[in-house]
Amino acid sequence: MVNVSTSCNVALKEWAVTIRAMALGDQIIIVRKGGIHQDDKEFRIIHPSFLLFPTYEHQKLDLLKPSVQKDLITPLEDSFNANEIEFQYWAKVTDVYELRDSETLSKISSFHHWTEEYVKSRFHWRPSQALTVALLRLFKLEGKMTVPRTPAFSGCKSWVELDDHIPTLETQPVLSDQEYFETSTKIRESLSGAENVVL
């Protein structure tokens, strides 16, 4: 049984196509180095659970592995809604790693949908910083949850705070306990040489 929060008003901005892959149960990791407009220019997991805020600005078909492009084309073609944001999922962080060598990064290639070239470009951007890899347990929200889009949400920043809390109590995990355990165990084994960050 998974312990969940009752509501949440913090959201992490993530590509809609990545959220789609996680919603299908095909991926449980995200990789980050930082939002351009963050004060310290460095990404950190500062919340143990959060809503997933879908973004469309930078995602491109050629940044995805050819084998997954067909299944993930829908969020690439979705039109941008200038008036509101729809939240469908929230996530609980189970593990965070900091990667400082590309060899370790290559070991998790089979656990994500991005091309090797794209992931390496993220790794080599700001080389003095470690690449953050986070394992997320995804939950489906009940019903359609929308909030008005405001200027405060704009810009290349990772975290946003909503004015109101969105209920998360009556939600179902995308993957069963056993499915998540099996996948996360394989990823942990692949990242055994990386620094495991304590939340």
N, C-alpha and C positions, 0 to 999 in steps of 0.2 A: 504494500500500500504506500502511495506517495503522499507526503504531507505537502499541502499547497497553501498559498496565501489566500486571503479573502478578497483583496482588491489591490490594484496597482495604478500608479499615475506616472511611472517612469518608463520611457521607451528608448530602445536602441534602434537607430536607423540602420537598415540593412537592405541590400538589393532585394527587390520583389522576387527575382528569379531564385535567389538563395533561400528565401522563405518558402518558396514553392517546393524546392528540393527537400527541405526539412519536413514540410507538411506531407510529402509523399513517403516519408520515412527513409529516404535514400541518403540522408546526410545529417550528422549531428554536430558538426564543427563549424566555427567561423574563424577567420584569420583577420587580424587587424594590426595596424601600426599607429593610426591616429587620425583624428579629424583636423583638418587644416585650421579651423577656427578655435580649437581648444587652446586654453591659456598656456599649457606646458608643451603643446605640440606632440603629446605622447598619449596613446590610448591606454586606458586602464579599465579593468572590470571593477566598477565601484558599487555595483548593485548585485546582490545574489539572485535576484529575479526581476524580470522586466517584460514589458510588451514589445512586440516586434513591429517597427514602423517601416512599411514598405517604401522603398525609393526606386526611382526609375532613371535618374539622370545619367549615370555612368555605365550602366550594364549594357553589354553588347554580345551578340550571338557568337562572334569569333573569340570571345574570352571563355567560352564553355567548351568542354570536350565534345567532339562530334557525336559520340555515343549517347549523349543526354540532350542534345539540342532539340530533338523532336518533342520530347516529354516536357521540356521547360520553355517552349516557345510562347505559350499563352501569356505569362507575366511580362515577356519582352514586348508583346504587341498590345498590351492593355493601354488604354488611353489615360493620360495623367488627369486626375480630377483636381482642378484648381481650387475647389471650394471646400472639400472635406477629405479626411483621411479615414480609411476603414481599417480597423484592427480585427484580425481574425485569430491571432495566436499570442501566447505569452510563453516565456522560457524561464527555466530554472538552471542556473549554472552548477554543474557538478564537478568540473575540473578546469584548471587554467594552467597553461604551460607557456614558458618563454623560450623561443627558439633562437639560437645564435649561430647555427651552422646549416648550410643548405642540404647536407647529407641527411640530417634528421628530417628536414622538411620533405624530402623525396620519399621517405618511408610512409607518409600518410597520403600519398597521391591517390590511392584507390578509395579513400574515404571522403573525397569531395568531387565536385563537378567542374571546377575551374581547370583551364589548361595549365600545363607545367610552366609555360612562358609567363602567364599572368601571375601565378603564385610566386615565381622567382622575382618578378618585377616588384611585387609588394615586399618581398624579403630584402631586396637590395636597396629599396627606397629608405633614405636615412639609415645607412648601414650601422651607425653607432647604437641604434635602438634594437632591442630584441623584437621578434615577431610574436605577437600574442596569438595563441591558439586556445580557444575555449570550447568545451564540450557542453552542449545545451540539451536539456530535456524539454521537448516542446509539448504544449497543451493547446487544445482547440477551445476557443471561447464559445459560449452559448449565444446564438443569435448574431445580428449585425451590430457591431459597435463602431460608431462613427463620431468624430469630433471635427469641429470647424478648423480649416487650415489657417494658421496665422503666421505673420512675419517672423515670430519667435522660433518657428520650426525650420526656417530657411537656413541655407549655408552648409558648408562642409564640416559639420560637427556630429559627433557620434550619439550623444545623449540629449534627450529633450524631456521636459517635465510638463505634464498635462495639468490643466486647471482642475479637472475632476478625476476621481478614481474610477477605474473600470473594474467591475466585479470579476473575480477569477476563481471563486470557490467551486461553482458547479461546472467544472471543466474536465475534459478527458485527455489523457496523454496520447500522443500520436503513436508512440511505440509502447508495447507492454513492458512491464518490469523486466521480464526475461529478455526480450528483444534489445532493450536499451543496455542491459547488463552485458550481453554478448558483444554488441558493437563497441561499447565504450571500453570494454576489457581489451579488445584487439587494438584499439587506438592507443590506450595507455601502454601496452606492450611495445608498440611502434615508437612511442615517445619516451621510452625508458631512460634515454640519455639526456633528455631535456629537463630544464628546471621546472619543477612543479610548484606553482604559486599557491600559497595558503590564502583562502578567501577570508 
